[in-house]
């Protein structure tokens, strides 16, 4: 008379798995260095964070702590990009998988890192380059943790509210702009570096790759 029907929701499953993996990585970071992790999440204490950890021992992008933060940031940015496209732009263009977003964004970030390293190396400002990358990784990671919290609220409580998703993305972009503005101001205040390198950094390696990504999608 009545039969149980199995319902597979693959779209829900992989998102939950991804969030769980990020949570697991976060717990690992907390156990590895609880003081650094807690201070990173306190955005109102970011000056103290950089005063303590903006040192040669910690700033390498290949440092395990920074490497995991980068993975978390890439996953978060890809997730928001995927959902922004899926919920707002999918009706206008064809479908694009989350994996495609992740691979393209990761490729752009790696390419930009390599080109920037060459520019700063030839200009003899590798110390400033390391500090710039470290601050960028830290800011993106800090924003990503709060972004995932907001995304979880959206995804598990109001998945059909596109306005909430859109406003969340605008808020995150605002914080990315504000935090990275402090990085650019630091570069400007650096006495020996030419303003030309800052313009090149902003136009060629901060803006151009994402314009290229936009054009490749649309």
ABEGO torsion letter per residue (X at the ends): XBBBBBBBBAAAAAAAAAAAAAAAAAAAAAAABAAAAAAAABAAAAAAAAAAABBAAAABAABAAAAAAAAAAAAAAAAAAAAAAAAAAAAABBBBBAAAAAAAAAAAAAAAAAAAAAAAAAAGAAAAAAAAAAAAAAAAAAAAAAAAAAAAAAAAABAABAAAAAAAAAAAAAAAAAAAAAAAAAAAABAABBAAAAAAAAAAAAAAAAAAAAAAAX
